[in-house]
Amino acid sequence: MKITGISGSPRPESSTNALIKAVLDSTDGESQIFNINELDIKPCQSCYYCKENGVCKYQDDYTDIVKALDESDVFVIGSPIYFSEVTAQLKTFIDRLYSVVNNQGISTKLVLIYVQANPDGSLYKPYIEAQSNMLSNIGFELVDTINAYGIPEYENLIENKEFLEKAKEIGSKL
């Protein structure tokens, strides 16, 4: 099994990355992680080049992720929630999925990870459900979701082992 992590966190040593790595490290498969913030990915230009030519016009670091998507059995996508949404970095990646959906399609299993500072775990539930539905509608098969709430800093994740344990459990079941 091949599993790929996609991190929308701008921080290299973040709670989001720690949760993604916990899932990846708990599997028996081959794994890799892409930190969107470290890549050169141009936002979708809605030019429809992909509809006419079968691939995105922009051959940037996104092409490596598309290759991984084709080769992976499972994607683990994670992001902190900033101002009620995923980060701009992850949104750029999600928007570029348009070229994949219009061409080869998506049929990969998916684990979603959201990290929020707010201690109210229900606060962003409608947003998380909308994101899950959208990603399922474009072809991902949602396996599980982690909504790590009350985690403003990495230290809070380490103190509250509940979310790390859930990540390990999810990884062990993949």
Secondary structure in CASP SS format (residue, H / E / C, confidence):
PFRMAT SS
TARGET T0000
AUTHOR 0000-0000-0000
METHOD secondary structure of the structure
MODEL  1
M C 1.00
K E 1.00
I E 1.00
T E 1.00
G E 1.00
I E 1.00
S E 1.00
G C 1.00
S C 1.00
P C 1.00
R C 1.00
P C 1.00
E C 1.00
S C 1.00
S H 1.00
T H 1.00
N H 1.00
A H 1.00
L H 1.00
I H 1.00
K H 1.00
A H 1.00
V H 1.00
L H 1.00
D H 1.00
S C 1.00
T C 1.00
D C 1.00
G C 1.00
E E 1.00
S E 1.00
Q E 1.00
I E 1.00
F E 1.00
N E 1.00
I H 1.00
N H 1.00
E H 1.00
L C 1.00
D C 1.00
I C 1.00
K C 1.00
P C 1.00
C C 1.00
Q C 1.00
S C 1.00
C C 1.00
Y C 1.00
Y H 1.00
C H 1.00
K H 1.00
E H 1.00
N H 1.00
G C 1.00
V C 1.00
C C 1.00
K C 1.00
Y C 1.00
Q C 1.00
D C 1.00
D C 1.00
Y H 1.00
T H 1.00
D H 1.00
I H 1.00
V H 1.00
K H 1.00
A H 1.00
L H 1.00
D H 1.00
E H 1.00
S C 1.00
D C 1.00
V E 1.00
F E 1.00
V E 1.00
I E 1.00
G E 1.00
S E 1.00
P E 1.00
I E 1.00
Y E 1.00
F C 1.00
S C 1.00
E E 1.00
V E 1.00
T C 1.00
A H 1.00
Q H 1.00
L H 1.00
K H 1.00
T H 1.00
F H 1.00
I H 1.00
D H 1.00
R H 1.00
L H 1.00
Y H 1.00
S H 1.00
V H 1.00
V H 1.00
N C 1.00
N C 1.00
Q C 1.00
G C 1.00
I C 1.00
S C 1.00
T C 1.00
K E 1.00
L E 1.00
V E 1.00
L E 1.00
I E 1.00
Y E 1.00
V E 1.00
Q C 1.00
A C 1.00
N C 1.00
P C 1.00
D C 1.00
G C 1.00
S C 1.00
L C 1.00
Y C 1.00
K H 1.00
P H 1.00
Y H 1.00
I H 1.00
E H 1.00
A H 1.00
Q H 1.00
S H 1.00
N H 1.00
M H 1.00
L H 1.00
S H 1.00
N H 1.00
I C 1.00
G C 1.00
F C 1.00
E E 1.00
L E 1.00
V E 1.00
D E 1.00
T E 1.00
I E 1.00
N E 1.00
A E 1.00
Y C 1.00
G C 1.00
I C 1.00
P C 1.00
E C 1.00
Y H 1.00
E H 1.00
N H 1.00
L H 1.00
I H 1.00
E H 1.00
N C 1.00
K C 1.00
E H 1.00
F H 1.00
L H 1.00
E H 1.00
K H 1.00
A H 1.00
K H 1.00
E H 1.00
I H 1.00
G H 1.00
S H 1.00
K H 1.00
L C 1.00
END
